[in-house]
Amino acid sequence: MKLIIALAQFKPTLEVSENLNKMVKLISQTKENDIVVMPEGCLSGYSHNLEFLNEDMALEIEQALLKLLFYTKQHNVHLIFGSCIREEGSWYNAGIYISPNGIKHIYKKVNLAIHERGILKEGSNLSCFDFHNGEANIKIAIQLCREIRFPEQWKFLSLNGANIIFYLTNIIDTEELDIWNAHLISRAAENQRYVISSNIAHVEQGCSSMVISPKGKVIKTLEVDCETLERIQIDLSENSNWYLSQSRKDLLDVIAFGPLNNTSKNS
C-alpha cells in the first residue's frame, strides 16, 4: 500500500493568525489524499516560557481549528500537526489529526518536559487513530518531542496496530541533532514502522524533519532552515512484525492495551 507524505516545516510565531496563514499556504501546495505533516506547536506557537498561553489565545485556537477543518476538506487532504489546546480549564500539548471528512483526533502528550509540568496537563492515553484513504484502512499514532526517549511508548503503539508513527517536535539545539536523529532511526527500525518527523524550520534545528523507513533508512530529510513542503511516497508493505514477534515476553512484556497509568516524577 503506497501513500504520499507531504512533509512540511516552517517557523511558527506566537501569533495564531500568522501560523494559520502559513499552514494554509502549505496546504495549498498539496494534492488530493496527501498526508500533510507539520511540527509540534505550529498552530498555537510554542516556547519554553509558556506564559503566552491565555484565554484569548484559547478562543483563537478553537476558531483556527475550525478553519483547518474547512481547508482539509476543501483540498481533500489529511492533516497532522501540533498545537497547545485548552480543554475543560486545562492546557495540553497536543498532536492533532484532521481527516478530509471532518473527523478530528487529538493525542495529548503523556510525558511532559520539565518546563511544561505545572502549566500543561499530561495526557492519559497512548492512542492509535483510524485512518481511511481510499483503499487504505490503517492505524496511525502521534508522539511529541521528548517522547522519543521513551521507546516503550513506541513499542506499545506498534503492538496496538500503528502502521505509521508521526513524530512532531519543536527543538532547537544543534548539539543534540545527531543524537535525536539516531533515536528516530532506532524507533523506526526496532518497531519496523515508518516514522515521519516534522520539526520547525531553524538554522539550529535539533532534530531533522525526515521520513524513515521500517528498515531504519532515511528516505528524505528537509533542509534545516527552509520553510517548505515536499511530497514523498512511502510503501507500507515494508512494515513488519518480525522483531516485535520475537520479544521475550516470558522475561519482559509491554502490555498492548491501555489506558496508560501515569506517575508524576521530577526527571
Long-range contacts (C-beta under 8 A, 24 or more apart in sequence): 1-135, 1-136, 1-138, 1-235, 1-236, 1-237, 2-233, 2-234, 2-235, 2-236, 3-33, 3-35, 3-133, 3-136, 3-233, 3-234, 3-236, 4-31, 4-33, 4-34, 4-35, 4-231, 4-232, 4-233, 4-234, 5-34, 5-35, 5-37, 5-196, 5-211, 5-231, 5-232, 5-233, 5-234, 6-30, 6-31, 6-34, 6-35, 6-36, 6-37, 6-77, 6-229, 6-230, 6-231, 7-37, 7-196, 7-198, 7-209, 7-210, 7-211, 7-220, 7-222, 7-229, 7-230, 7-231, 7-232, 8-36, 8-37, 8-38, 8-198, 8-228, 8-229, 8-230, 9-38, 9-39, 9-198, 9-199, 9-200, 9-201, 9-209, 9-222, 9-226, 9-227, 9-228, 10-38, 10-39, 10-42, 10-200, 10-201, 10-227, 10-228, 11-200, 11-201, 11-202, 11-227, 12-39, 12-41, 12-42, 12-43, 12-45, 12-46, 12-170, 12-200, 13-45, 14-45, 14-47, 14-52, 15-45, 16-43, 16-44, 16-45, 16-57, 16-60, 16-61, 16-64, 17-60, 17-64, 19-43, 19-44, 19-45, 19-64, 20-64, 20-67, 20-68, 22-227, 23-68, 23-81, 24-67, 24-68, 24-71, 26-229, 27-71, 27-72, 27-75, 27-77, 27-79, 28-75, 29-229, 30-75, 30-77, 30-229, 30-231, 31-77, 31-231, 32-75, 32-76, 32-77, 33-76, 33-77, 33-78, 33-133, 33-134, 34-77, 34-78, 34-231, 35-77, 35-78, 35-80, 35-133, 35-196, 36-72, 36-77, 36-78, 36-79, 36-80, 36-81, 36-229, 37-80, 37-81, 37-166, 37-168, 37-196, 37-198, 38-79, 38-80, 38-81, 38-82, 38-168, 38-198, 39-81, 39-82, 39-168, 39-169, 39-170, 39-198, 39-199, 39-200, 39-209, 40-82, 40-93, 40-95, 40-144, 40-145, 40-168, 40-169, 40-170, 40-198, 40-199, 40-200, 41-82, 41-83, 41-84, 41-93, 41-170, 42-81, 42-82, 42-83, 42-168, 42-170, 42-200, 43-68, 43-81, 43-82, 43-83, 43-96, 44-83, 44-84, 44-85, 45-84, 46-82, 46-84, 46-170, 48-115, 49-115, 50-84, 50-91, 50-115, 50-116, 50-119, 50-120, 53-84, 53-86, 53-91, 53-119, 55-86, 58-85, 58-86, 58-91, 61-85, 61-86, 65-96, 65-98, 65-104, 68-98, 69-98, 69-102, 69-104, 72-98, 72-99, 72-100, 73-100, 73-101, 73-102, 75-100, 76-100, 78-131, 78-133, 80-140, 80-142, 80-166, 80-168, 81-168, 82-144, 82-168, 82-170, 84-120, 90-120, 90-121, 91-119, 91-120, 91-121, 92-120, 92-121, 92-123, 93-120, 93-144, 93-145, 94-123, 95-142, 95-143, 95-144, 95-166, 95-168, 97-129, 97-131, 97-140, 97-142, 99-131, 99-132, 105-129, 107-141, 107-142, 107-144, 109-144, 109-145, 109-147, 110-147, 110-153, 110-260, 110-262, 111-146, 111-147, 111-150, 111-153, 113-145, 113-146, 114-266, 117-264, 117-266, 122-262, 122-264, 124-259, 124-260, 124-262, 125-258, 125-259, 125-260, 126-153, 126-156, 126-157, 126-160, 126-258, 126-259, 126-260, 127-258, 128-157, 128-160, 128-161, 128-162, 131-163, 136-236, 138-163, 138-164, 138-236, 139-163, 140-164, 140-165, 140-166, 141-165, 141-166, 142-166, 142-167, 142-168, 143-167, 143-168, 144-168, 144-169, 145-169, 145-170, 145-171, 148-180, 148-183, 148-184, 148-187, 148-207, 149-183, 151-186, 151-187, 151-190, 152-254, 154-187, 154-190, 154-191, 155-190, 155-191, 155-244, 155-254, 156-254, 156-255, 156-256, 156-258, 156-260, 158-191, 158-192, 158-193, 158-244, 159-244, 159-254, 159-256, 160-256, 160-257, 160-258, 162-193, 163-193, 163-194, 163-236, 163-239, 164-193, 164-194, 164-195, 164-196, 164-234, 164-236, 165-191, 165-193, 165-194, 165-195, 165-196, 166-195, 166-196, 166-198, 167-195, 167-196, 167-197, 167-198, 168-197, 168-198, 169-197, 169-198, 169-199, 169-206, 169-207, 170-199, 170-200, 171-199, 171-205, 171-206, 171-207, 172-200, 172-202, 172-204, 172-205, 172-206, 173-204, 173-206, 174-204, 174-205, 174-206, 175-206, 176-206, 176-207, 177-205, 177-206, 177-207, 177-208, 180-206, 180-207, 180-208, 181-207, 181-208, 181-210, 184-208, 184-210, 184-212, 185-212, 185-216, 185-218, 186-216, 188-212, 188-213, 188-214, 188-215, 188-216, 189-214, 189-215, 189-216, 190-243, 191-243, 191-244, 192-239, 192-240, 192-241, 192-242, 192-243, 192-244, 193-239, 194-234, 194-236, 194-238, 194-239, 201-225, 201-226, 201-227, 201-228, 213-238, 214-238, 214-239, 214-240
